[in-house]
Amino acid sequence: MNIILLGPPGAGKGTQARHLVETRGMIQLSTGDMLREARTSGTEMGQKVAAIMDAGKLVTDEIVIGLIEEQLTTKKGAGFIFDGFPRTLAQADALAALLAKHGQSLHTVIEMRVDDEALVSRITARSTCGGCGEVYNDITKPIPADGKCSNCGSTEFKRRADDNEDSLRTRLMEYYKKTSPLIGYYYAKGDLRPVNGLAEIKEVTASIEAILG
């Protein structure tokens, strides 16, 4: 089973992906994680990525697809979760071709829908554990009273520098400009399944589990 998690920054894609990794044995493919891993891998592909990123340039679709293909052919699990990819129609077509090349297909595309104003309020209150990446929120899921992460016990917490209102609104606009066409694309293919991304985490998880069966 291969799925795509679609949604704007802060919609909770990472949280839901971690749940699927833990409970179903799926493999999360995050574009950012793959690029960081490749950059320090020392492989030929990694050296290309490092050179491009060090020059301040954008990594091409071809390289990202190449990184995904490496993962598809070297990692074994109960399927892949594509998080942060595809972001454009060209990338969606490239991903479909890559999956077909390896005898695989896309099971479903889960769109995590959010209200922008509510999302801004939620994200500006967000912090993460420096030890394991567990996400906390000043309003909905505050850091435990003892100051320790409930998942790993770390006492180090941090906020992203771009988790402020101006930066977030810029990121949202960029997301909608680039990614909105994908929603219509996957809807037309019959693959799109929306969930309320602003519901309680357990409710979102239950909605996704019901879709996946």
C-alpha positions in Angstrom: 0.0 0.0 0.0 1.4 3.3 -1.1 -0.2 6.6 0.0 0.3 10.4 -0.3 -0.3 12.8 2.5 -1.4 16.1 1.1 -1.8 19.2 3.3 -0.4 22.6 4.0 2.5 23.2 6.4 1.4 22.4 10.0 -1.6 20.3 9.0 -0.2 17.3 10.9 1.2 15.1 8.1 4.3 14.2 10.0 2.4 13.2 13.1 0.0 10.9 11.1 2.9 9.5 9.1 4.7 8.5 12.3 1.6 6.7 13.5 1.4 4.7 10.3 5.1 3.8 10.5 4.6 2.6 14.1 1.3 0.7 13.7 1.5 -0.6 10.1 5.2 -0.9 9.4 5.0 1.6 6.5 8.0 3.6 5.4 7.8 7.4 5.5 9.5 9.2 2.6 9.9 12.8 3.5 11.6 14.9 0.8 13.4 17.0 3.3 14.7 13.9 5.3 15.8 12.2 2.1 17.8 15.2 0.9 19.5 15.6 4.3 20.3 11.9 4.4 21.6 11.9 0.8 23.8 15.0 1.5 25.8 13.2 4.1 25.7 9.7 2.6 28.8 10.1 0.4 27.2 8.3 -2.5 27.3 9.7 -6.1 23.7 10.9 -5.8 24.5 12.4 -2.4 27.5 14.4 -3.7 25.2 15.8 -6.4 22.7 16.9 -3.8 25.3 18.4 -1.6 26.8 20.4 -4.5 23.4 21.8 -5.5 22.3 22.6 -1.9 25.7 24.2 -1.1 25.3 26.4 -4.1 21.9 27.6 -2.8 20.1 26.1 -5.8 16.9 24.0 -5.9 17.2 20.3 -6.3 15.7 19.1 -9.5 12.7 16.8 -9.8 14.9 14.2 -11.5 17.2 14.0 -8.5 14.3 13.8 -6.0 12.7 11.0 -8.2 16.1 9.3 -8.2 16.3 9.4 -4.4 12.7 8.0 -4.1 13.7 5.2 -6.5 16.7 4.3 -4.3 14.3 4.0 -1.3 11.7 1.9 -3.3 14.4 -0.6 -4.3 16.4 -0.8 -1.0 13.8 -0.5 1.7 11.2 -3.1 2.6 8.0 -2.4 4.5 4.2 -2.5 4.3 4.2 0.3 1.8 5.4 3.9 1.4 4.0 7.2 2.7 4.9 10.1 0.5 5.1 13.2 2.7 5.9 16.5 0.9 6.0 14.9 -2.5 4.6 15.3 -5.1 4.1 19.1 -5.0 3.4 19.7 -8.7 1.5 18.0 -11.5 4.8 17.2 -13.2 6.1 15.5 -10.0 2.8 13.6 -9.7 3.2 12.2 -13.3 6.8 11.3 -12.5 5.8 9.5 -9.3 3.1 7.5 -11.1 5.6 6.5 -13.8 8.2 5.5 -11.2 5.7 3.3 -9.3 4.6 1.6 -12.5 8.2 1.0 -13.5 8.6 -1.1 -10.3 5.2 -2.8 -10.5 3.6 -0.7 -7.8 0.7 1.7 -7.7 -0.8 4.4 -5.5 -3.5 3.3 -3.1 -4.9 6.6 -2.0 -4.2 10.3 -1.5 -5.3 11.7 1.9 -5.9 15.4 1.9 -5.7 16.9 5.3 -8.0 19.9 5.1 -7.6 22.8 7.4 -9.0 26.3 8.0 -6.1 28.7 7.5 -6.9 31.0 10.4 -7.2 28.1 12.8 -4.0 26.7 11.4 -2.0 29.9 12.0 -3.2 30.0 15.6 -2.2 26.4 16.1 1.2 26.6 14.4 2.4 29.7 16.1 1.9 27.9 19.4 3.8 24.8 18.3 7.1 23.4 19.7 8.9 20.1 19.1 11.0 17.8 21.3 14.7 18.2 20.5 15.2 14.5 21.2 12.6 12.7 19.2 10.6 15.3 17.3 7.4 14.8 19.2 5.1 17.8 18.5 3.6 19.9 21.4 1.2 22.8 21.4 0.7 25.5 24.0 -3.1 25.2 23.6 -4.0 21.7 22.6 -1.0 19.6 23.8 1.2 21.5 26.2 4.7 20.3 27.3 4.2 18.1 30.4 4.4 19.9 33.8 7.6 18.2 34.7 9.3 19.7 31.6 10.0 16.3 30.1 8.9 14.9 26.7 6.3 12.2 27.3 7.8 10.1 24.5 11.5 10.1 25.2 12.1 12.1 28.4 14.1 14.8 26.8 14.0 18.3 28.4 15.0 20.1 25.2 12.2 21.8 23.2 12.5 24.1 20.3 10.3 26.3 18.0 11.0 26.6 14.3 12.2 30.1 13.3 9.6 30.2 10.6 6.7 29.3 12.9 5.5 32.9 13.1 2.5 34.4 11.5 4.1 36.2 8.6 6.3 33.3 7.6 3.5 30.8 7.9 1.1 32.9 5.7 3.9 33.1 3.1 4.4 29.3 3.2 0.6 28.7 3.0 0.4 30.9 -0.2 3.3 29.0 -1.7 1.7 25.7 -0.9 -1.7 26.7 -2.4 -0.1 28.1 -5.6 1.9 25.0 -6.3 -0.1 22.2 -4.8 -3.7 23.1 -5.3 -3.8 21.6 -8.8 -2.9 18.2 -7.3 -6.2 18.2 -5.4 -8.2 18.4 -8.6 -5.8 16.0 -10.4 -6.2 13.2 -7.8 -9.9 13.9 -7.4 -10.4 13.3 -11.1 -8.5 10.1 -10.8 -10.7 8.9 -7.9 -7.8 8.7 -5.5 -8.5 11.7 -3.2 -9.9 11.1 0.3 -10.3 14.3 2.5 -10.0 14.3 6.3 -10.4 17.2 8.8 -6.8 18.0 9.6 -7.8 20.3 12.5 -9.7 17.6 14.5 -8.1 16.1 17.6 -5.1 13.9 16.6 -6.8 10.7 17.6 -9.8 11.7 15.5 -7.6 12.4 12.5 -5.9 9.0 13.0 -9.2 7.2 13.2 -10.4 8.9 9.9 -7.2 7.8 8.1 -7.4 4.3 9.5 -11.0 4.0 8.2 -9.9 5.1 4.8 -7.0 2.7 4.6 -9.1 -0.2 6.0 
